[in-house]
Amino acid sequence: MCCDARRMSVLAFAVSVLATVLAIRAELARAEELPIKIQAAYLFNFTRFVEWPADGARLVVCVVGAELLGELLDDLARRPNAGPALQVKLGWPDNPAACQLLYLSRREPRRAELLRQSRGQPVLTVSDAPDFIAEGGLIGFYLDDGRLKVAVNAAAARAAGLKLSGKLLEVARVVE
């Protein structure tokens, strides 16, 4: 009987630890979702504050390595009176130059390859990778004192033939 009571006690402890770990993971997932929602809102608004050389009726936004971000952006784009018409494509694009906005997750192992393929094209490249601006990307997300901020590579934007609005430049840290 003593062994059964001990097993039950160990089992109860294990279940308690497992429940705590699952609760912590759920909280972390919710905590990670907030920056993703903010990034989606930023991406959506970037389409309003950037001029492409050949504006079409619909902007193609390619999202690589961040499916939830792409889904949130697609939801924003489908709202009535949402602004410019967006077509959100998830996954590796066949031709990165066909994307007006190309989001590359820091978790995407071949990010540098897509960045290289889109260089010099009228593609607004955006990422949450730490050294994205230094690598030649146009817009990089970063955390400053726990807040999501934006850095803009103005020289790369000019080289891509993109015109960034003053409103975007006001909220960004501009790097030449």
Secondary structure as GFF3:
##gff-version 3
##sequence-region A 1 176
A	DSSP	alpha_helix	2	46	.	.	.	ID=ss1
A	DSSP	beta_strand	50	51	.	.	.	ID=ss2
A	DSSP	beta_strand	58	64	.	.	.	ID=ss3
A	DSSP	alpha_helix	67	77	.	.	.	ID=ss4
A	DSSP	beta_strand	85	90	.	.	.	ID=ss5
A	DSSP	three_ten_helix	96	98	.	.	.	ID=ss6
A	DSSP	beta_strand	101	104	.	.	.	ID=ss7
A	DSSP	alpha_helix	111	118	.	.	.	ID=ss8
A	DSSP	beta_strand	124	127	.	.	.	ID=ss9
A	DSSP	beta_strand	139	144	.	.	.	ID=ss10
A	DSSP	beta_strand	147	153	.	.	.	ID=ss11
A	DSSP	alpha_helix	154	159	.	.	.	ID=ss12
A	DSSP	beta_strand	163	164	.	.	.	ID=ss13
A	DSSP	alpha_helix	166	171	.	.	.	ID=ss14
A	DSSP	beta_strand	173	175	.	.	.	ID=ss15
###
